[in-house]
Amino acid sequence: MAQQQIKLVRGMHDILPDEFDAWYQIEDSWRKLAQAYGYRQIRTPILEKTALFHRSIGEVTDIVEKEMYSFEDRGGDHLSLRPEGTASVVRAGIEHGLLNDQQRRLWYSGPMFRRERPQKGRYRQFYQLGAETFGMPGADIEVELMQLVARFWRQIGLQDIELQINTLGTAESRRTYRKILVEYLNDHHDQLDTDSQRRLQSNPLRILDSKNPDMQAMIEAAPKLRDSLDAESAEHFARLQTLLDANGMDYVINPRLVRGLDYYSHTVFEYVTTTLGAQGTVCAGGRYDALVEQLGGKPTTAAGFAMGIERLVLMLQEQDRVQAQPAPDIYFLMVGEKPQQIGQSIAESLRDQLPDLRLITHCGGGSFKSQIKKADKSGATLALILGEDEAQQRQIGIKFLRQHKDQMTIEQTQLAASLPSLLSE
């Protein structure tokens, strides 16, 4: 009796080989760019103590209340798969003394986990790239982060992305605004949907970010946070705009941009696109000066961002910007017993002498005709042919797969020296 097929867990996704052109385009470009700006990589575990996210994200957020994958292990510890990267980076920075009176520029990448409703570009295991900076309190580092992302868009070829900014002010100015906002929302309680009614006392600022069309007019008329800013917050936001203007960066002030995590203060920003429909945010970040102290470290200013790789992959595909990875240079055919015994040794010698060579050796046997079909299908520029006669005479055949040129034969000892010019013809 046949065993029942085990299928993918709902909300998870396989990344198949044909999809990796876009993934490599994103990941390779990001790594080089982050290093060029002086950011150093950090990797943290995907499994953390649940308390880390309760304390950083906030116990009354949707992430902690409804979306985290949490469990008690055999030792009685309460653990969670990380739903985002910032808290883990801060925890690691404190634990290893990276943030003690030092400026730091760090970047990370890896899988995150949230039990959200699966939809296009949004999965329950998803991948993020992010950057975090510490010890720099001014708007200048915020502008650097925005410039870094803008340059990243240019490098990977994405278009139609808008920078939106806002300020959340200090914790004190936000508390003042919260009282005013809750009073206004209570006056319009009958217009709030179920989620907004639940958030009214726990996280009322998140109501401003609601996409419910029936609430848009009421939200638009709500009091604005900027009217409750203290002098420090207003000055910081004005400085940010001055620097963005001086650097020629286009942006839109979006007073409804509030971010969903409790640890943000002052500047928040998003890069938004219309390419993906309703799921328009492709990068989100801001300042979170209180988080390091909140997690047990010394008071340290901080700012950063994160972006979802799956959404960027979708954008590259939608905008027809995927850059195909190079095809192999060579497909090496070996036909016969003796060629199979010596062919892979020749291939390894070529790899030693030409480290950048993209070479596939044929495995699995088969006739010359079947092997040459596989060579052509691989997209390789040249086919190397080693049959019994070539092996006996210490020669090798070269077939041009992409050009109408006669097949040629050369000495095996001349192969490494000849290939660069043959591949460039």
DRENDO-1510 file (C-alpha; in Angstrom, 1 decimal, always signed):
<recs>
REC; n; res; u; v; w
REC; 1; MET; +0.0; +0.0; +0.0 .
REC; 2; ALA; +1.4; +3.4; -1.0 .
REC; 3; GLN; +2.3; +5.8; +1.7 .
REC; 4; GLN; +0.3; +9.0; +1.8 .
REC; 5; GLN; +2.2; +12.0; +0.5 .
REC; 6; ILE; +3.4; +14.5; +3.1 .
REC; 7; LYS; +2.9; +18.0; +1.8 .
REC; 8; LEU; +4.1; +21.5; +2.8 .
REC; 9; VAL; +3.0; +23.0; +6.0 .
REC; 10; ARG; +0.3; +25.7; +5.4 .
REC; 11; GLY; +1.9; +29.2; +5.1 .
REC; 12; MET; +5.4; +27.9; +4.4 .
REC; 13; HIS; +7.0; +27.8; +1.0 .
REC; 14; ASP; +9.7; +26.0; -1.0 .
REC; 15; ILE; +12.2; +28.2; -2.9 .
REC; 16; LEU; +12.9; +26.2; -6.1 .
REC; 17; PRO; +16.0; +26.3; -8.2 .
REC; 18; ASP; +14.5; +28.4; -11.0 .
REC; 19; GLU; +13.6; +31.1; -8.5 .
REC; 20; PHE; +17.2; +31.7; -7.3 .
REC; 21; ASP; +18.2; +34.1; -10.0 .
REC; 22; ALA; +16.2; +36.8; -8.2 .
REC; 23; TRP; +17.3; +35.6; -4.7 .
REC; 24; TYR; +21.0; +35.7; -5.7 .
REC; 25; GLN; +20.5; +39.1; -7.3 .
REC; 26; ILE; +19.1; +40.5; -4.0 .
REC; 27; GLU; +21.3; +38.8; -1.5 .
REC; 28; ASP; +24.6; +39.3; -3.4 .
REC; 29; SER; +23.9; +42.9; -4.1 .
REC; 30; TRP; +22.9; +43.6; -0.5 .
REC; 31; ARG; +25.9; +41.9; +1.0 .
REC; 32; LYS; +28.3; +43.9; -1.2 .
REC; 33; LEU; +26.5; +47.2; -0.6 .
REC; 34; ALA; +26.2; +46.8; +3.2 .
REC; 35; GLN; +29.9; +46.1; +3.4 .
REC; 36; ALA; +30.7; +49.1; +1.2 .
REC; 37; TYR; +28.8; +51.3; +3.7 .
REC; 38; GLY; +30.8; +49.9; +6.6 .
REC; 39; TYR; +28.1; +47.5; +8.0 .
REC; 40; ARG; +29.2; +44.2; +9.4 .
REC; 41; GLN; +27.2; +41.0; +9.5 .
REC; 42; ILE; +25.7; +39.4; +12.6 .
REC; 43; ARG; +23.8; +36.1; +12.7 .
REC; 44; THR; +21.5; +35.2; +15.6 .
REC; 45; PRO; +19.5; +32.0; +16.4 .
REC; 46; ILE; +16.0; +31.6; +15.0 .
REC; 47; LEU; +15.0; +30.4; +18.5 .
REC; 48; GLU; +14.9; +32.9; +21.4 .
REC; 49; LYS; +13.3; +33.1; +24.8 .
REC; 50; THR; +9.7; +34.3; +24.5 .
REC; 51; ALA; +10.3; +37.0; +27.0 .
REC; 52; LEU; +12.6; +38.8; +24.6 .
REC; 53; PHE; +9.7; +39.5; +22.3 .
REC; 54; HIS; +7.2; +40.2; +25.0 .
REC; 55; ARG; +9.5; +42.9; +26.4 .
REC; 56; SER; +10.6; +44.4; +23.0 .
REC; 57; ILE; +7.6; +44.1; +20.7 .
REC; 58; GLY; +5.0; +44.5; +23.4 .
REC; 59; GLU; +2.6; +42.0; +24.9 .
REC; 60; VAL; -0.5; +43.6; +23.5 .
REC; 61; THR; +0.7; +43.7; +19.8 .
REC; 62; ASP; -0.8; +41.4; +17.2 .
REC; 63; ILE; +2.6; +39.7; +16.8 .
REC; 64; VAL; +2.8; +38.6; +20.4 .
REC; 65; GLU; -0.9; +38.0; +21.0 .
REC; 66; LYS; -1.7; +36.1; +17.8 .
REC; 67; GLU; +1.2; +35.4; +15.5 .
REC; 68; MET; +4.2; +34.1; +17.3 .
REC; 69; TYR; +5.2; +30.4; +17.2 .
REC; 70; SER; +5.8; +29.8; +21.0 .
REC; 71; PHE; +6.2; +26.6; +23.0 .
REC; 72; GLU; +7.6; +25.2; +26.3 .
REC; 73; ASP; +10.5; +22.9; +25.7 .
REC; 74; ARG; +11.4; +19.8; +27.7 .
REC; 75; GLY; +13.4; +21.8; +30.2 .
REC; 76; GLY; +10.5; +24.1; +31.0 .
REC; 77; ASP; +11.8; +27.1; +29.0 .
REC; 78; HIS; +9.4; +29.3; +27.1 .
REC; 79; LEU; +10.8; +29.7; +23.6 .
REC; 80; SER; +9.7; +31.3; +20.4 .
REC; 81; LEU; +10.7; +31.3; +16.7 .
REC; 82; ARG; +11.8; +34.9; +16.1 .
REC; 83; PRO; +9.1; +37.0; +14.4 .
REC; 84; GLU; +11.6; +39.8; +13.5 .
REC; 85; GLY; +15.3; +40.5; +13.7 .
REC; 86; THR; +15.8; +43.7; +15.7 .
REC; 87; ALA; +15.2; +42.3; +19.2 .
REC; 88; SER; +17.6; +39.4; +18.6 .
REC; 89; VAL; +20.4; +41.8; +17.3 .
REC; 90; VAL; +19.9; +44.0; +20.4 .
REC; 91; ARG; +20.0; +41.0; +22.7 .
REC; 92; ALA; +23.2; +39.7; +21.1 .
REC; 93; GLY; +24.8; +43.2; +21.2 .
REC; 94; ILE; +24.1; +43.5; +24.9 .
REC; 95; GLU; +25.1; +40.0; +25.7 .
REC; 96; HIS; +28.5; +40.2; +23.9 .
REC; 97; GLY; +29.3; +43.8; +24.9 .
REC; 98; LEU; +29.1; +45.1; +21.3 .
REC; 99; LEU; +27.1; +48.2; +22.3 .
REC; 100; ASN; +29.1; +49.5; +25.3 .
REC; 101; ASP; +29.8; +53.1; +24.5 .
REC; 102; GLN; +30.4; +52.2; +20.9 .
REC; 103; GLN; +29.0; +53.1; +17.5 .
REC; 104; ARG; +27.9; +50.0; +15.6 .
REC; 105; ARG; +26.6; +49.4; +12.1 .
REC; 106; LEU; +25.3; +45.8; +11.7 .
REC; 107; TRP; +23.4; +43.9; +9.1 .
REC; 108; TYR; +21.6; +40.5; +9.2 .
REC; 109; SER; +19.6; +38.2; +7.0 .
REC; 110; GLY; +17.6; +35.1; +7.6 .
REC; 111; PRO; +14.2; +33.5; +8.2 .
REC; 112; MET; +11.5; +34.9; +10.5 .
REC; 113; PHE; +8.2; +33.3; +11.6 .
REC; 114; ARG; +4.7; +34.7; +12.0 .
REC; 115; ARG; +1.4; +32.8; +11.9 .
REC; 116; GLU; -0.3; +35.3; +9.6 .
REC; 117; ARG; -2.9; +34.6; +7.0 .
REC; 118; PRO; -0.9; +33.5; +4.0 .
REC; 119; GLN; -1.2; +35.7; +0.9 .
REC; 120; LYS; +0.8; +36.7; -2.1 .
REC; 121; GLY; +4.3; +37.6; -1.0 .
REC; 122; ARG; +3.5; +36.9; +2.7 .
REC; 123; TYR; +4.3; +33.6; +4.3 .
REC; 124; ARG; +4.5; +32.2; +7.8 .
REC; 125; GLN; +8.2; +31.6; +7.3 .
REC; 126; PHE; +9.6; +34.5; +5.5 .
REC; 127; TYR; +13.1; +35.9; +4.9 .
REC; 128; GLN; +14.4; +39.4; +5.8 .
REC; 129; LEU; +17.4; +41.6; +5.2 .
REC; 130; GLY; +18.0; +44.3; +7.8 .
REC; 131; ALA; +20.4; +46.8; +9.2 .
REC; 132; GLU; +20.7; +48.1; +12.7 .
REC; 133; THR; +22.8; +51.1; +14.0 .
REC; 134; PHE; +23.7; +52.0; +17.5 .
REC; 135; GLY; +25.2; +55.0; +19.3 .
REC; 136; MET; +24.3; +57.7; +16.8 .
REC; 137; PRO; +21.4; +59.9; +18.0 .
REC; 138; GLY; +21.0; +62.3; +15.1 .
REC; 139; ALA; +18.9; +62.4; +11.9 .
REC; 140; ASP; +22.1; +62.0; +9.9 .
REC; 141; ILE; +22.2; +58.2; +10.5 .
REC; 142; GLU; +18.6; +57.9; +9.7 .
REC; 143; VAL; +19.3; +59.6; +6.3 .
REC; 144; GLU; +22.2; +57.2; +5.7 .
REC; 145; LEU; +19.8; +54.3; +6.3 .
REC; 146; MET; +17.4; +55.7; +3.8 .
REC; 147; GLN; +20.2; +56.4; +1.3 .
REC; 148; LEU; +21.5; +52.9; +1.7 .
REC; 149; VAL; +18.1; +51.4; +0.8 .
REC; 150; ALA; +17.6; +53.8; -2.1 .
REC; 151; ARG; +20.9; +52.8; -3.5 .
REC; 152; PHE; +20.0; +49.2; -3.1 .
REC; 153; TRP; +16.9; +49.7; -5.2 .
REC; 154; ARG; +19.0; +51.2; -7.9 .
REC; 155; GLN; +21.5; +48.4; -7.8 .
REC; 156; ILE; +19.0; +45.6; -8.2 .
REC; 157; GLY; +17.0; +47.6; -10.7 .
REC; 158; LEU; +13.7; +48.2; -8.9 .
REC; 159; GLN; +11.5; +51.2; -9.8 .
REC; 160; ASP; +8.3; +52.9; -8.6 .
REC; 161; ILE; +9.2; +53.0; -4.9 .
REC; 162; GLU; +8.2; +55.9; -2.8 .
REC; 163; LEU; +9.9; +57.0; +0.5 .
REC; 164; GLN; +7.3; +57.9; +3.2 .
REC; 165; ILE; +8.4; +59.4; +6.6 .
REC; 166; ASN; +6.8; +60.4; +9.9 .
REC; 167; THR; +7.7; +61.0; +13.5 .
REC; 168; LEU; +6.3; +59.3; +16.5 .
REC; 169; GLY; +8.0; +61.8; +18.8 .
REC; 170; THR; +9.3; +61.0; +22.3 .
REC; 171; ALA; +7.5; +58.6; +24.6 .
REC; 172; GLU; +6.2; +61.6; +26.5 .
REC; 173; SER; +4.7; +63.4; +23.4 .
REC; 174; ARG; +3.2; +60.0; +22.3 .
REC; 175; ARG; +1.5; +59.6; +25.7 .
REC; 176; THR; +0.0; +63.0; +25.3 .
REC; 177; TYR; -1.2; +62.2; +21.8 .
REC; 178; ARG; -2.5; +58.8; +22.8 .
REC; 179; LYS; -5.0; +60.4; +25.3 .
REC; 180; ILE; -6.3; +62.8; +22.6 .
REC; 181; LEU; -6.6; +60.1; +20.0 .
REC; 182; VAL; -8.4; +57.6; +22.3 .
REC; 183; GLU; -10.9; +60.4; +23.2 .
REC; 184; TYR; -11.5; +61.0; +19.5 .
REC; 185; LEU; -11.9; +57.3; +18.7 .
REC; 186; ASN; -14.2; +56.7; +21.6 .
REC; 187; ASP; -16.4; +59.5; +20.1 .
REC; 188; HIS; -16.5; +57.4; +16.9 .
REC; 189; HIS; -16.7; +54.0; +18.5 .
REC; 190; ASP; -19.5; +52.8; +16.3 .
REC; 191; GLN; -17.4; +53.3; +13.2 .
REC; 192; LEU; -14.5; +51.1; +14.4 .
REC; 193; ASP; -14.3; +47.5; +13.2 .
REC; 194; THR; -13.7; +44.6; +15.5 .
REC; 195; ASP; -9.8; +44.8; +15.3 .
REC; 196; SER; -9.8; +48.5; +16.0 .
REC; 197; GLN; -12.1; +48.2; +19.0 .
REC; 198; ARG; -9.7; +45.6; +20.4 .
REC; 199; ARG; -6.8; +47.9; +19.8 .
REC; 200; LEU; -8.5; +51.0; +21.2 .
REC; 201; GLN; -7.0; +50.6; +24.7 .
REC; 202; SER; -4.0; +48.4; +24.0 .
REC; 203; ASN; -2.4; +50.0; +20.9 .
REC; 204; PRO; -4.6; +52.8; +19.5 .
REC; 205; LEU; -2.0; +54.3; +17.2 .
REC; 206; ARG; -2.2; +51.1; +15.1 .
REC; 207; ILE; -5.8; +52.0; +14.3 .
REC; 208; LEU; -4.4; +54.9; +12.1 .
REC; 209; ASP; -2.8; +52.3; +9.9 .
REC; 210; SER; -6.1; +50.4; +9.2 .
REC; 211; LYS; -6.8; +49.6; +5.6 .
REC; 212; ASN; -10.6; +49.2; +6.2 .
REC; 213; PRO; -12.2; +51.4; +3.5 .
REC; 214; ASP; -15.2; +52.2; +5.8 .
REC; 215; MET; -12.9; +53.8; +8.3 .
REC; 216; GLN; -10.8; +56.0; +6.1 .
REC; 217; ALA; -12.8; +59.2; +6.3 .
REC; 218; MET; -12.9; +59.0; +10.1 .
REC; 219; ILE; -9.2; +58.2; +10.4 .
REC; 220; GLU; -8.3; +61.0; +8.0 .
REC; 221; ALA; -10.2; +63.5; +10.3 .
REC; 222; ALA; -8.4; +62.2; +13.4 .
REC; 223; PRO; -6.1; +64.5; +15.4 .
REC; 224; LYS; -2.5; +64.5; +14.1 .
REC; 225; LEU; +0.4; +63.4; +16.2 .
REC; 226; ARG; +2.5; +66.3; +14.9 .
REC; 227; ASP; +0.2; +68.7; +16.8 .
REC; 228; SER; +1.3; +67.0; +20.0 .
REC; 229; LEU; +5.0; +67.0; +19.4 .
REC; 230; ASP; +7.3; +68.5; +22.0 .
REC; 231; ALA; +10.1; +70.8; +21.0 .
REC; 232; GLU; +12.8; +68.1; +20.9 .
REC; 233; SER; +10.7; +65.9; +18.6 .
REC; 234; ALA; +9.7; +68.7; +16.3 .
REC; 235; GLU; +13.3; +69.8; +16.0 .
REC; 236; HIS; +14.5; +66.3; +15.2 .
REC; 237; PHE; +11.9; +65.8; +12.5 .
REC; 238; ALA; +12.7; +69.2; +11.0 .
REC; 239; ARG; +16.4; +68.3; +10.9 .
REC; 240; LEU; +15.6; +65.0; +9.1 .
REC; 241; GLN; +13.7; +66.9; +6.4 .
REC; 242; THR; +16.5; +69.4; +6.0 .
REC; 243; LEU; +19.1; +66.7; +5.5 .
REC; 244; LEU; +16.8; +64.7; +3.0 .
REC; 245; ASP; +16.3; +67.9; +1.0 .
REC; 246; ALA; +20.0; +68.7; +1.0 .
REC; 247; ASN; +20.7; +65.2; -0.3 .
REC; 248; GLY; +18.1; +65.5; -3.1 .
REC; 249; MET; +16.0; +62.7; -1.7 .
REC; 250; ASP; +12.3; +62.7; -2.6 .
REC; 251; TYR; +9.9; +61.8; +0.2 .
REC; 252; VAL; +6.3; +62.1; +1.4 .
REC; 253; ILE; +5.3; +62.9; +4.9 .
REC; 254; ASN; +2.6; +60.3; +5.9 .
REC; 255; PRO; +1.0; +61.2; +9.3 .
REC; 256; ARG; -0.6; +57.7; +9.4 .
REC; 257; LEU; +2.7; +55.9; +9.3 .
REC; 258; VAL; +3.0; +54.6; +12.9 .
REC; 259; ARG; +4.7; +51.1; +12.7 .
REC; 260; GLY; +3.4; +48.1; +14.6 .
REC; 261; LEU; +6.1; +47.6; +17.2 .
REC; 262; ASP; +6.2; +49.4; +20.5 .
REC; 263; TYR; +9.9; +50.1; +20.5 .
REC; 264; TYR; +9.9; +52.9; +17.9 .
REC; 265; SER; +10.4; +56.6; +18.7 .
REC; 266; HIS; +11.0; +59.7; +16.7 .
REC; 267; THR; +11.6; +58.9; +13.0 .
REC; 268; VAL; +9.8; +56.1; +11.2 .
REC; 269; PHE; +9.9; +55.4; +7.5 .
REC; 270; GLU; +8.7; +53.0; +4.8 .
REC; 271; TYR; +9.5; +52.4; +1.2 .
REC; 272; VAL; +6.2; +51.8; -0.5 .
REC; 273; THR; +5.3; +50.5; -4.0 .
REC; 274; THR; +2.1; +50.0; -6.0 .
REC; 275; THR; +3.7; +47.0; -7.9 .
REC; 276; LEU; +2.4; +44.6; -5.3 .
REC; 277; GLY; -1.1; +45.8; -4.8 .
REC; 278; ALA; -2.4; +46.1; -1.2 .
REC; 279; GLN; +0.9; +44.7; +0.2 .
REC; 280; GLY; +2.8; +47.8; -0.7 .
REC; 281; THR; +5.5; +48.2; +2.0 .
REC; 282; VAL; +8.8; +46.7; +0.9 .
REC; 283; CYS; +11.1; +48.2; +3.6 .
REC; 284; ALA; +10.2; +49.6; +7.0 .
REC; 285; GLY; +12.3; +51.1; +9.8 .
REC; 286; GLY; +13.0; +53.9; +12.1 .
REC; 287; ARG; +14.5; +54.9; +15.4 .
REC; 288; TYR; +14.1; +53.0; +18.7 .
REC; 289; ASP; +16.2; +54.7; +21.3 .
REC; 290; ALA; +14.6; +53.0; +24.3 .
REC; 291; LEU; +15.0; +49.4; +23.3 .
REC; 292; VAL; +18.5; +48.6; +24.4 .
REC; 293; GLU; +17.8; +49.8; +27.9 .
REC; 294; GLN; +14.4; +48.1; +27.8 .
REC; 295; LEU; +16.3; +44.8; +27.2 .
REC; 296; GLY; +18.7; +45.3; +30.0 .
REC; 297; GLY; +21.6; +47.2; +28.4 .
REC; 298; LYS; +22.9; +50.7; +29.0 .
REC; 299; PRO; +20.9; +53.5; +27.4 .
REC; 300; THR; +21.9; +53.5; +23.7 .
REC; 301; THR; +20.4; +55.3; +20.7 .
REC; 302; ALA; +19.5; +53.1; +17.8 .
REC; 303; ALA; +17.9; +53.1; +14.4 .
REC; 304; GLY; +17.4; +50.5; +11.6 .
REC; 305; PHE; +15.2; +48.8; +9.0 .
REC; 306; ALA; +14.1; +45.5; +7.6 .
REC; 307; MET; +12.9; +44.4; +4.2 .
REC; 308; GLY; +11.2; +41.2; +3.1 .
REC; 309; ILE; +13.0; +39.2; +0.4 .
REC; 310; GLU; +9.9; +37.5; -0.9 .
REC; 311; ARG; +8.3; +40.8; -1.7 .
REC; 312; LEU; +11.5; +42.0; -3.5 .
REC; 313; VAL; +11.5; +38.8; -5.5 .
REC; 314; LEU; +7.9; +39.5; -6.6 .
REC; 315; MET; +8.8; +43.0; -7.5 .
REC; 316; LEU; +11.7; +42.0; -9.6 .
REC; 317; GLN; +9.5; +39.5; -11.4 .
REC; 318; GLU; +6.6; +41.9; -11.9 .
REC; 319; GLN; +8.9; +44.6; -13.2 .
REC; 320; ASP; +10.8; +42.1; -15.4 .
REC; 321; ARG; +14.1; +43.0; -13.7 .
REC; 322; VAL; +15.4; +39.6; -12.8 .
REC; 323; GLN; +19.0; +39.2; -13.9 .
REC; 324; ALA; +19.6; +35.6; -15.0 .
REC; 325; GLN; +22.6; +33.9; -13.4 .
REC; 326; PRO; +25.3; +33.1; -15.9 .
REC; 327; ALA; +25.0; +29.8; -17.8 .
REC; 328; PRO; +27.8; +27.3; -17.4 .
REC; 329; ASP; +30.9; +27.9; -19.6 .
REC; 330; ILE; +31.5; +24.2; -20.3 .
REC; 331; TYR; +29.7; +20.9; -20.3 .
REC; 332; PHE; +32.2; +18.0; -20.1 .
REC; 333; LEU; +31.1; +14.8; -22.0 .
REC; 334; MET; +32.8; +11.5; -21.2 .
REC; 335; VAL; +31.8; +8.6; -23.4 .
REC; 336; GLY; +33.4; +5.2; -22.6 .
REC; 337; GLU; +35.0; +3.3; -19.8 .
REC; 338; LYS; +38.5; +5.0; -19.9 .
REC; 339; PRO; +37.1; +8.5; -20.3 .
REC; 340; GLN; +34.9; +8.1; -17.3 .
REC; 341; GLN; +38.0; +7.0; -15.3 .
REC; 342; ILE; +40.1; +10.1; -16.2 .
REC; 343; GLY; +37.5; +12.7; -17.1 .
REC; 344; GLN; +36.8; +14.0; -13.6 .
REC; 345; SER; +40.5; +14.3; -12.9 .
REC; 346; ILE; +40.8; +16.5; -16.0 .
REC; 347; ALA; +37.8; +18.6; -14.8 .
REC; 348; GLU; +39.3; +19.1; -11.4 .
REC; 349; SER; +42.6; +20.2; -12.9 .
REC; 350; LEU; +40.8; +22.8; -15.0 .
REC; 351; ARG; +39.0; +24.1; -11.9 .
REC; 352; ASP; +42.4; +24.4; -10.2 .
REC; 353; GLN; +43.9; +26.4; -13.0 .
REC; 354; LEU; +40.8; +28.4; -13.9 .
REC; 355; PRO; +39.0; +29.1; -10.5 .
REC; 356; ASP; +36.2; +31.2; -12.1 .
REC; 357; LEU; +35.4; +28.5; -14.7 .
REC; 358; ARG; +31.7; +27.3; -14.6 .
REC; 359; LEU; +32.0; +23.7; -15.5 .
REC; 360; ILE; +29.5; +20.8; -15.4 .
REC; 361; THR; +30.8; +17.3; -15.7 .
REC; 362; HIS; +28.4; +14.8; -17.1 .
REC; 363; CYS; +27.4; +12.0; -14.7 .
REC; 364; GLY; +25.1; +9.1; -15.1 .
REC; 365; GLY; +26.5; +7.6; -18.3 .
REC; 366; GLY; +24.5; +7.4; -21.6 .
REC; 367; SER; +25.3; +7.6; -25.3 .
REC; 368; PHE; +27.1; +10.5; -27.0 .
REC; 369; LYS; +23.8; +11.7; -28.5 .
REC; 370; SER; +22.0; +11.8; -25.1 .
REC; 371; GLN; +25.0; +13.6; -23.5 .
REC; 372; ILE; +25.2; +16.2; -26.2 .
REC; 373; LYS; +21.5; +16.9; -25.8 .
REC; 374; LYS; +22.1; +17.6; -22.1 .
REC; 375; ALA; +25.1; +19.8; -22.9 .
REC; 376; ASP; +23.0; +21.9; -25.3 .
REC; 377; LYS; +20.1; +22.1; -22.8 .
REC; 378; SER; +22.5; +23.3; -20.0 .
REC; 379; GLY; +23.1; +26.6; -21.9 .
REC; 380; ALA; +26.9; +26.0; -21.9 .
REC; 381; THR; +29.1; +27.8; -24.4 .
REC; 382; LEU; +31.4; +24.9; -25.1 .
REC; 383; ALA; +31.2; +21.1; -24.9 .
REC; 384; LEU; +34.4; +19.2; -24.0 .
REC; 385; ILE; +34.3; +15.7; -25.6 .
REC; 386; LEU; +36.4; +12.9; -24.2 .
REC; 387; GLY; +35.8; +9.6; -25.9 .
REC; 388; GLU; +38.0; +6.5; -26.1 .
REC; 389; ASP; +40.0; +7.8; -29.1 .
REC; 390; GLU; +40.7; +11.2; -27.3 .
REC; 391; ALA; +41.6; +9.4; -24.1 .
REC; 392; GLN; +44.1; +7.2; -26.0 .
REC; 393; GLN; +45.7; +10.1; -27.8 .
REC; 394; ARG; +45.6; +12.5; -24.8 .
REC; 395; GLN; +43.5; +14.9; -26.7 .
REC; 396; ILE; +40.1; +16.4; -26.1 .
REC; 397; GLY; +37.3; +17.5; -28.5 .
REC; 398; ILE; +35.8; +21.0; -28.3 .
REC; 399; LYS; +32.3; +21.6; -29.7 .
REC; 400; PHE; +30.9; +25.2; -30.0 .
REC; 401; LEU; +27.3; +25.0; -28.8 .
REC; 402; ARG; +26.3; +28.6; -29.4 .
REC; 403; GLN; +28.2; +29.3; -32.6 .
REC; 404; HIS; +28.3; +27.8; -36.1 .
REC; 405; LYS; +32.0; +26.8; -36.0 .
REC; 406; ASP; +33.7; +23.5; -36.7 .
REC; 407; GLN; +34.5; +21.2; -33.9 .
REC; 408; MET; +38.2; +21.1; -33.0 .
REC; 409; THR; +40.6; +18.9; -31.1 .
REC; 410; ILE; +43.5; +20.0; -29.0 .
REC; 411; GLU; +46.0; +18.4; -26.7 .
REC; 412; GLN; +44.9; +17.9; -23.1 .
REC; 413; THR; +48.0; +19.7; -21.8 .
REC; 414; GLN; +46.9; +22.9; -23.8 .
REC; 415; LEU; +43.3; +22.9; -22.6 .
REC; 416; ALA; +43.6; +25.3; -19.7 .
REC; 417; ALA; +45.6; +27.8; -21.6 .
REC; 418; SER; +43.2; +27.6; -24.7 .
REC; 419; LEU; +39.9; +27.8; -22.9 .
REC; 420; PRO; +39.8; +31.6; -21.9 .
REC; 421; SER; +40.2; +32.7; -25.6 .
REC; 422; LEU; +37.8; +30.1; -26.9 .
REC; 423; LEU; +35.1; +31.2; -24.4 .
REC; 424; SER; +35.5; +34.8; -25.3 .
REC; 425; GLU; +35.2; +34.3; -29.1 .
</recs>
